[in-house]
Amino acid sequence: MTTAGAAQEPPRSAGAQPLSGPRSQPYSEAAAETLWGTGIEPVPESAELGPTGRPLRLVPDPPPVSHQGDALIVAMCNQKGGVGKTTSTINLGAALAEYGRRVLLVDLDPQGALSAGLGVAHHDLDQTVHNLLIGSRTSVDDVLMSTRVENLDLLPSNIDLSAAEIQLVNEVGREQTLGRALEPVRGNYDYILIDCQPSLGLLTVNALACSNGVIIPMECEYFSLRGLALLNDTVEKVRDRLNPRLSLYGIVVTMFDSRLLHSRQVMARVVEVFGDLVYDTAIARTVRFPDASVAGEPITTWAPKSSGAEAYRAMAREVIHRSGR
């Protein structure tokens, strides 16, 4: 193992409904219990309103890990680029690691932004995720890298991965290739977070086919809202045809600015449609995120007391509490 430093409002159609329970039913607390195992946390009467416009629920600090392994695999997915997907993958993973969880990040984007954001000179790598998907003789241990963050490991990627979609077309069981590659190390981690490329192609289908659930980072902007229905349709198809356990775990709103009416309107619309699937935590804009990316570190270590670091810690607490891990 090596070390790395004015359009119309979108219709409220069935395609825009969250994946929870029967498709004809709206999201409910019972559905949340099915998804997360712990249900929805009660809201104290004195609770202040959060960025979603809902009262903030109490989320306790995570308890110590009783046992590790049998990782929960989560695809960080959005077909729209520039929504904070890679930033969320890096910083959610680092925050989970801070709470004592063993986390593996998988860079499934040929641009290699996740790897670069963790200080990896990904263009110089000989062994990447591409070798795992295409080269049958490459083991996951040959590609695995530790990072500067304790409990946080990485499977890096670079431009070589762009050839994988073509190379996988004629493979038997091509949609399960990533799942087969990750299976040997699944028992070593509590969470495996997959940073998907901004498309709904074969690589993204591979991520969805091996995942327990999907977290959608969504920029607080109108055109991001329009794309959620298409992404929901893709997730439903994968669930029906390839992976019956696949669920929509939640939507995290990024680049939120409470001073802007547009941001508040988009947030209200997302909460109206997706209900409690929208995380109470919203990630606000801050110059600290690009600074941390340039430094090759998560914001939790680059600027540990910043509002961005605290936001991702709050999101990590929600993820741990709702997943029971």
Secondary structure, DSSP 4 states (H G I P E B T S, - for coil): -EEE--PPPPP--GGGS-SSSSTTSPP-HHHHHHHHSS-PPP--TTPPB-TTSSBPPP-PPPPPPS---SPEEEEE--SSSSSSHHHHHHHHHHHHHHTT--EEEEEE-TT-HHHHHTT--GGG-SS-HHHHHH-TT--HHHH-EEESSTTEEEE---GGGGGHHHHHTTSTTGGGHHHHHHGGGGGG-SEEEEEE-SS-SHHHHHHHHH-SEEEEEEESSHHHHHHHHHHHHHHHHHHHHT-TT-EEEEEEEESB-TT-HHHHHHHHHHHHHHGGGB-S---B--THHHHHHHHTS-HHHHSTTSHHHHHHHHHHHHHHHHHT-
